[in-house]
Amino acid sequence: MGDEAAYTIKIWLTSILMGPVLILAYLFLSDEPMDSVALIGLFIVFGWIFSIPAFLLLLVSNIFIFKKIQKESQIKILNQVLVIIFCVATFMIILSTRSLESLIESLIIQIPYILSLSFSVWFYRIKDLPAT
């Protein structure tokens, strides 16, 4: 497996696991009623299924990016932009978001995933590249 695949998989898997945890933390702090075990399981399963297209797009993008760019910081900046675009687009498709108002209303679900994706982009090192 190449560096681009390993890096992309780490980002993807971390967001699938970390996103639901952040959502549950928010619900817990806001005193929303919940069944946390069932809810986290649903978020992980549906997050995994619905994020496959975004994962594949990021993987294909990284294959091209890794061939063209040799600086880790530049790769990470591009990945940061891509994960936000792919995450928002995924939620827009899943939730059939057609207006800015409905997009803003869905941010409560999107933000934890965007935060976990962003964390992953910057946390994981890309092997065989100098950290710049």
Secondary structure, DSSP 4 states (H G I P E B T S, - for coil): --HHHHHHHHHHHHHHHHHHHHHHHHHHHTT----HHHHHHHHHHHHHHHTHHHHHHHHHHHHHHHHH---HHHHHHHHHHHHHHHHHHHHHHHTT--SHHHHHHTHHHHHHHHHHHHHHHHHSPPTTS---
